Amino acid sequence: MKAESHKGVICTPDARATEAGMEVLKAGGTAIDAATAAGAVLSVVCPHMTGLGGDALWLLSDGRQVDTLLGLGQAGRRLPDAGAIAMRGPASAATTAGALRGWSMAHEWSVHRWGSALTWPDLLEPAIALARDGYGVSASQVFWQDQRRDLIRDLPDLTALCCGADGELLSEGTNVTRPELATTLEHLARVGLTDFYEGELATALAEGFARLGNGLTRDDLVATQSWHSEPLSIRYRQGTLFNFPPPSQGLYTLSALNALNHVDMAALENGGADYFHYLVEAIKAQLKERNRKLCDPAGGTLDTWRLLSRERAAANYAAIDPEVAVPWQEQGRPADTVWLAASDANGRTACLMQSLFHDFGSGCMVGDTGILWLNRAAGFNPAPAHANAWAPGKRPAHTLNPSAYLADDGRQFYFGTQGGDGQPQTQMVLATQLVDYRQSIDRALKAPRFLQGRSFFGSSENLKLERNIPPAVGEALVQKGHDIEWIPELSPFTGLAGAIAVHLDGCREAMHDPRGEGTALGQ
């Protein structure tokens, strides 16, 4: 359901997180405070999607200026004991976790720029209470447990997290506690989040790393930093579209939409074959480019401003044949994360993306901290000469890339989604629905979607279409050369997105994706 208010709004993938964030807004907290409290709750109740042992990106706006904060971990100074990076298990837990560095920077922003008076105990208490006293297992966790049965059986830490005393997978609504995570959160609330990287908790994590043999050390934690960056942006119609700089794939989301600046999208039938063809062809070209070149900007040669230039957009558009689909032979990058956002009564918006990379991350808890570690190291390319190859201290290419759109007339839209390769694809649908077709956020989120490439579970590299797309549209796309597959209407395979709109009269709207369990509340 969509929420509306002339004060604060919030939307998240889980009702408990949404409620925690709304309580913070009611207590006078900022949008950053609300998103932090909600993100902490998600780190407890959505262990399959996010956690303290992950990465995080923040998109912040006062309605006039957009800023980005990046809390991303980096490779350790040495490879795991196994000698190479793996997809799961200890050898995949080989980058540090940047999320809490990002939370800390966002909190400082909230206090010093937005005037927050709330403290870490205020923001972490809802998460602590749930971890300590218990919560019901979500339908989302049950779904992902069922998809990852073999992985859960192979990794003891996931067995302990996802199975009951009888050894069976947890069922929806089963009350569980996470006492070790509660203790960790209580400690952080008391001494501050820097302790995760430089204090007593850092020492405990380092001891856990040594037992895992994932190659990380305490020095790697100390070296982990977050940073503020000017966002990337393009002119799109009568407004400016913002996204994140590398190592985020936001560059390629913007590049695809920049090419569509040369298409009169509003003149095309909304949801027709030409509509989908242009979106699919635009993003296919950018995903191919991304797979070859996206990397840590500290060690790469990406000329982002040239790639977002009008000349490059014109060339990308010219490469699209309106009648013929380009063959698709890329290897997909399924990944998982959460997107959440809040706007406060003072007109400020905070969007937060948190990720363990793949669902359940590495599958490894670190020591007795209750922290499930990310497998973002699996995002490195295994070819030594590749721009995104592993190197000591290097950050891997990232899929996280939420967007903001500030229209020249004062309207604002904030949106993002989980889903790896699906993130830019779903954001293209949302951007065109909101901007080109001037749809409300609820209609934009319900609009039919596509997914070019693999879904989360190893399907073929074809074009997937939700079944509420008319069959005639699918037939027309086949005639253009697309290899299509039908998936259910409102399929979670196309990502769990969310959006906030700020209108000219000051009304704020928020909604999370009808494809999942997300909720929105208005103050």
Disulfide bonds with the S-S distance in Angstrom:
none
